């Protein structure tokens, strides 16, 4: 049973966390392009798609710690220091994602005019809130995304190396 739980945990991490880290990393430069070219339907669509990917896979990502707890319990390592540190870093990563990254993306998505809707209605893309969106917002979002990615990379290393483990890994 332990091998099954570990396999599900690892697959969930790859399938759920991987897309979030990639899409979140792609978001800031895509947002800069969309803000620089408000009439570009593709740039607008890309920003909205990347944000949606982050939202959906963040929700799916809840399976990773759930199966992680089951796996750790089955392995009898719930009290190991490397696991406690990994859990703490996972909580911090989740907070960074939910409190800083996703809301930061939302602000930028709302600031990017819907070029597709403008094309349908024939209304041009007045600057609206785009004028208030700055490069600094995308830079700040890129920083938060980098912190999120670094936290997950650290958790991944801890899961592989497992300091103090007697397995020899």
KAGIZI-V150900 format. One record per backbone hydrogen bond with DSSP energy under -0.5 kcal/mol. CO is the residue of the C=O (numbers start at 1). NH is the residue of the N-H. Records with the same first field share a line. If there is no record, write none. Layout:
CO=NH + NH
//
This chain:
1=5
2=6
3=7
4=8
5=9
6=10
7=11
8=12
9=13
10=14
11=15
12=16 + 17
13=17 + 18
14=18
16=20
17=21
18=22
19=23
20=24
21=25
22=26
23=27
24=28
26=30
27=31
28=32
29=33
30=34
31=35
32=36
33=37
37=40
39=41
40=44
41=45
42=46
43=47
44=48
45=49
46=50
47=51
48=52
49=53
50=54
51=55
52=56
53=57
54=58
55=59
56=60
57=61
59=62
60=63
61=64 + 65
62=66
63=67
64=68
65=69
66=70
67=71
68=72
69=73
70=74
71=75
72=76 + 77
73=76
77=80
80=84
81=85
82=86
83=87
84=88
85=89
86=90
87=91
88=92
89=93
90=94
91=95
92=96
93=97
94=98
95=99 + 100
96=100 + 101
97=102
100=104
101=105
102=106
103=107
104=108
105=109
106=110
107=111
108=112
111=113
113=115
114=118
115=119
116=120
117=121
118=122 + 123
124=126
127=130 + 131
128=131
129=132 + 133
130=133
134=137 + 138
135=139
136=140
137=141
138=142
139=143
140=144
141=145
142=146
143=147
144=148
145=149
146=150
147=151
148=152
149=153
150=154
151=155
152=156
153=157
154=158
155=159
156=160
157=161
158=162
162=165
//
